[in-house]
Amino acid sequence: MYTFIANPNARSGRGILLWKQIEQILKDRKITYQVLFTKYQHHATRLVHDLTSDGEHHTIVVLGGDGTLNEVIDGIAFLDKVTLGYLPLGSGNDFARGVGLPTDIQETLDEILAPSHYTYMNIGVLDYEDKHRRFAVSTGLGFDAAVCHQVMVTPLKAFLNRLKLGKLTYLGVALHKLLTLKPVTMTITTEDGITKTYHKVYFTAVMNLGYEGGGFRFCPAADCSDDRLDIITVSDLPRLKVLCLLPTAFKGWHTRFRGINIDTCTEVTVTSDRALPVHTDGEPVFLQKGIHVHLEDQKLRIITPCK
């Protein structure tokens, strides 16, 4: 049986309209299913935790944006007993882009209902204070997180979503934050004990997939199934140069320039000399001066197209 976790408010309210179309397809094909609608922030986490705590195998399909997907993954009690499908309805859709899901919802649904390929995906964990949050795409400290925080509250997002230009929300907010954010000093320590200190840092992102922030390909080599996390740190650059480099990040061309530092790890601790915004898959976390990031022991099976 399929369990659909649906955000009816996704894409400025189009979520419920799309669900009605999907439900008709499920009925026509005589697919056994149940649907659970999210009603408030973090509701998906509670719904999925209750569902999966029985230790049985479940096939869960998420209908929503990267935020809803993040909540679902954060709530799974046993990662190795869940098969996950995703119907992307967000404005950023970095998860779908990172794992190569079709942009056409009908095509993606067909793949979910008759799977031909699976990706066994690493799941990241953000530790801060005494809390733990999972992520599928990325977690970050600084500029990228500040952008995510602002995108969550700006009315521009809903307006651009209605015009099917939601991706531009991230770019517009990014340009504003870049001009106002004060760089910091950060220290990054990986599991092998190697410590690097960077000055005038705009942000550090720890990435499980290549894209974040609505299509910025910050870590082009990131692979969600390689048991590694990729790290990007942007430092020691004038604002004007960062501004010029930002558009090149959509193609991943920024990595060839000085000041763009790429590392890989299985575990990392990042500390800042000032408290900064933090995010997991674009979902905001309160200001922090330090974070610890690692991988879950178990992988999650994702329905993906054949590569």
Order of alpha helices (4+ residues) and beta strands (2+ residues): beta-alpha-beta-alpha-beta-alpha-beta-alpha-alpha-beta-beta-beta-beta-alpha-alpha-alpha-beta-beta-beta-alpha-beta-beta-beta-beta
